[in-house]
Amino acid sequence: MKKIKIGDNIHCPATGNMEWPFTAKVLKRYENSYLVAIIAFDPRDRWNVQELVGKTVIAKKACKRLEYDAGAPKQYLATGY
């Protein structure tokens, strides 16, 4: 597995703040977590994303690096909520 760096797109599971899995871009690395910008999410989580202002902190162990650009059918882009 390649090391996740700032600017990488990652897949994140449902967390305490988000009820459904989402895709995010790493903004900052901490010792055991990342500050991420939510870029694609399930439409049912649109109010959670709005409340979080499009950013959240997620544990490093919970994330998986994506090899492709984010955004998939049936997902909203964070800029379009």
C-alpha positions as CSV (number, residue, x, y, z in Angstrom):
1,M,0.0,0.0,0.0
2,K,1.3,3.4,-0.9
3,K,1.7,6.1,1.7
4,I,-1.1,8.7,1.7
5,K,0.1,12.2,1.2
6,I,-1.4,15.7,1.2
7,G,-3.5,16.1,-1.9
8,D,-4.4,12.4,-2.3
9,N,-8.0,11.3,-2.8
10,I,-9.1,8.8,-0.2
11,H,-12.1,6.6,0.5
12,C,-13.5,7.0,4.1
13,P,-16.0,4.7,5.9
14,A,-19.0,6.0,7.8
15,T,-17.8,7.9,10.9
16,G,-19.4,9.6,13.9
17,N,-20.0,12.7,11.7
18,M,-21.0,11.0,8.5
19,E,-23.6,8.2,8.3
20,W,-22.4,6.9,4.9
21,P,-19.0,6.3,3.2
22,F,-17.5,9.2,1.4
23,T,-14.6,10.3,-0.7
24,A,-12.3,13.1,0.5
25,K,-9.0,14.9,-0.3
26,V,-6.3,15.1,2.3
27,L,-5.6,18.7,3.4
28,K,-3.4,18.0,6.5
29,R,-1.7,15.1,8.2
30,Y,-1.7,14.6,11.9
31,E,0.0,11.9,13.9
32,N,-2.9,9.4,13.8
33,S,-5.5,11.2,11.6
34,Y,-6.1,13.4,8.5
35,L,-7.9,16.6,8.0
36,V,-9.9,16.1,4.8
37,A,-12.1,18.0,2.5
38,I,-15.2,16.0,1.6
39,I,-15.5,15.9,-2.2
40,A,-18.1,13.2,-2.9
41,F,-20.7,11.8,-0.6
42,D,-24.0,10.1,-0.4
43,P,-27.0,12.4,-1.0
44,R,-28.5,11.3,2.4
45,D,-25.5,12.9,4.1
46,R,-25.9,16.4,2.5
47,W,-27.0,18.0,5.7
48,N,-24.1,16.5,7.7
49,V,-21.6,17.8,5.0
50,Q,-23.2,21.3,5.2
51,E,-23.0,21.2,9.0
52,L,-19.3,20.2,8.8
53,V,-18.6,22.9,6.3
54,G,-17.2,20.3,3.9
55,K,-14.3,19.2,6.2
56,T,-13.8,16.6,8.9
57,V,-11.0,14.7,10.7
58,I,-10.7,10.9,10.1
59,A,-8.5,8.2,11.6
60,K,-5.6,7.1,9.4
61,K,-6.4,3.4,9.9
62,A,-9.9,3.9,8.5
63,C,-8.8,5.4,5.1
64,K,-7.9,3.8,1.8
65,R,-6.1,5.7,-0.9
66,L,-7.9,5.9,-4.3
67,E,-6.0,5.4,-7.5
68,Y,-8.6,7.4,-9.5
69,D,-10.4,10.7,-9.3
70,A,-13.3,11.0,-6.9
71,G,-16.9,11.3,-7.9
72,A,-19.3,8.5,-8.9
73,P,-22.9,8.1,-10.0
74,K,-25.5,8.9,-7.3
75,Q,-23.1,11.1,-5.3
76,Y,-23.1,14.9,-4.9
77,L,-20.0,16.9,-5.2
78,A,-19.4,18.9,-2.1
79,T,-19.5,22.1,-4.1
80,G,-23.0,21.4,-5.3
81,Y,-25.0,20.9,-2.2
